[in-house]
């Protein structure tokens, strides 16, 4: 059974940090690139960051570049998102998924509820 469990979200003030974790099971994590995607209230899903399976190719959305760091720990089947200097516009539900399914979602072919490698998400709220 494929499982992805995101955690680490919470309520923080602007400028603070959070570290999100995504524990996975049931698929070949070590051969997959992973992505983080978020959804702000009332908005569509927005891609945030992705890493190749060995961490050699990492990309970020312009809105988070320089503040967020994605990493993948193969021995733990876990992908992380370190978020520093958080802003109110970072508020949203954060999901991890494979690079492949993030791409499918981006072109409207799947949603987090219809995809096969999505968790329930973790809520991040940045507010003073």
C-alpha positions, 0 to 999 in steps of 0.5 A: 500500500502506498502511503505518504504522511506529511507532518511538521506544519503549524502556526508561526509568525512571519520570519520564523521557520518550519521543517516539513517531513513526508514519510513514504512507504509502498513505492520505490522511493529511492528511484523517484524524484519528489516534489512539494506542492502547496495550496493557499486558501481559495487558490489552486495548487502551486508547485514549490520545489522538487528534487531528483532521487539522488538530490543532484537536480533541485529546483524551486519556485521563484517565490520560495527560492533562497528561503526553502530547501528540499532534501531527500533521505533515501534510508528513511524514505523521507523527503523534507522541506526546510522553510525559513523566513516564512511569509504570510503568502506561504500559508497553505496546505503542503503536499508531497508527491512524486515529480511525475504526479506533480507534473500530471497535477500541473496539467490537470490530469490528476488531483491530490485525491485522485493521484496515487502518491499523495498524502493528506497534507500538512497545514502551514499558517504564517500570521502575526 
